Amino acid sequence: MIDLRSDTLTVPTPRMREAMAGAEVGDDVFGEDPAVRALEEETASLLGKEAALYVPSGHMANQLGLFVAARSGEEVWAHEKHHLIGDEQGAATVLSRVLPRLYSGDPWPPDTLLESWAAGAGENDVHRAEPALLWLENTFSGRVLPLAEQERVTAFARAHGMRTHLDGARLWNAAVGLEVPPSRVAQGFDSVSVCFSKGLGAPVGSALAGDAETVRRARRGRKLLGGGMRQAGIVAAGALYALRRHRERLVEDHRHASDLAGRIDGLPGISAEAHTNMVLIGVAEGSGRAHAEAFARHGVRALGSGDRVRMVLRQEIGTEDVADAARAIEKALTDL
Ligand SMILES: *Cc1c(COP(=O)(O)O)cnc(C)c1O
């Protein structure tokens, strides 16, 4: 079986396990775990921020970014397909009790929309909640947001007294896709979340980065949520190993995604596009699931719903697997 459901399926390599086994650890709730500290410092520095906080999941990193930036009843502006909105069980409304104001279409909001939302906001209209935070995601379903769009949107937020957060679960892929350092993608945001457990291949964890005060408050928030971890250096050492050794190899996943999309695009009834480490297949409306099921019968697992099937490339999937997957998909299409 060639499992292309997600890059969260990556497992620690033998060398990563060695780094974990040898990690020097302490009690991180007392701030005394050297491996966690090293990971936090290196993450902050790579992202061009003052500080970073190691957390169990990208979900928690996002929720802490929100928790620090917005008070109950304030607005967060986001895309309807952002992970924050659709994939975190509505935690934004449960934990921070904010009001999401959502756009759709392109993965960034146009100026006309931002201006109309700002015009009716806060002091200008007693009916409206106060806008607090503008949210972006890069990559967005594998797609890289152009830096010029990020800059336009973060500049708008700053000019209107809003904070900004980047959900950079796959920021490492965005940096590789754009051929810029990670700090360039994180630039202009008050807080940034990143995952170590996706394409980088670490077993556990994410980080929230920002200025020292943002991270100090997020550290308190992490404890509030029960996310204080004691000898977390055991897993942080895997994340640090991944950060140092696995970022550059992401380009291979991107190459494999292009290769796979090139092999299957235009086969009967489907179109395929590669975006960083993902292949997004367009199929007839309502047949995404049936397509994924047919692929699975031929040995390729993928996630399908609506008019889409998503496949994600990762370190365990080699060039041969890509060719095999393409052949299997071609056969599966004759089943439908
Ligand atoms: C995976 C993901 C997250 C959450 O990460 P978990 O570690 O699974 O909680 C957040 N945002 C985006 C865009 C993601 O893809």
The ligand as a Tripos MOL2 file, in Angstrom:
@<TRIPOS>MOLECULE
LIG
   15    15     1     0     0
SMALL
NO_CHARGES

@<TRIPOS>ATOM
      1 C1         -1.8370   20.0690   10.4020 C.3       1 LIG1
      2 C2         -2.1820   21.5050   10.4480 C.ar      1 LIG1
      3 C3         -2.3930   22.1550   11.6780 C.ar      1 LIG1
      4 C4         -2.4470   21.4320   13.0130 C.3       1 LIG1
      5 O1         -1.4410   20.6040   13.3270 O.3       1 LIG1
      6 P1         -1.6470   19.3780   14.3390 P.3       1 LIG1
      7 O2         -0.2770   19.1820   14.8360 O.co2     1 LIG1
      8 O3         -2.2010   18.2670   13.5300 O.co2     1 LIG1
      9 O4         -2.5780   19.8310   15.4190 O.co2     1 LIG1
     10 C5         -2.6640   23.5050   11.6510 C.ar      1 LIG1
     11 N1         -2.7450   24.1720   10.4950 N.ar      1 LIG1
     12 C6         -2.5690   23.5930    9.3090 C.ar      1 LIG1
     13 C7         -2.6580   24.4040    8.0710 C.3       1 LIG1
     14 C8         -2.2840   22.2340    9.2400 C.ar      1 LIG1
     15 O5         -2.1140   21.6510    8.0500 O.3       1 LIG1
@<TRIPOS>BOND
     1     1     2 1
     2     2     3 ar
     3     2    14 ar
     4     3     4 1
     5     3    10 ar
     6     4     5 1
     7     5     6 1
     8     6     7 2
     9     6     8 1
    10     6     9 1
    11    10    11 ar
    12    11    12 ar
    13    12    13 1
    14    12    14 ar
    15    14    15 1
@<TRIPOS>SUBSTRUCTURE
     1 LIG1         1 GROUP 0 **** ****
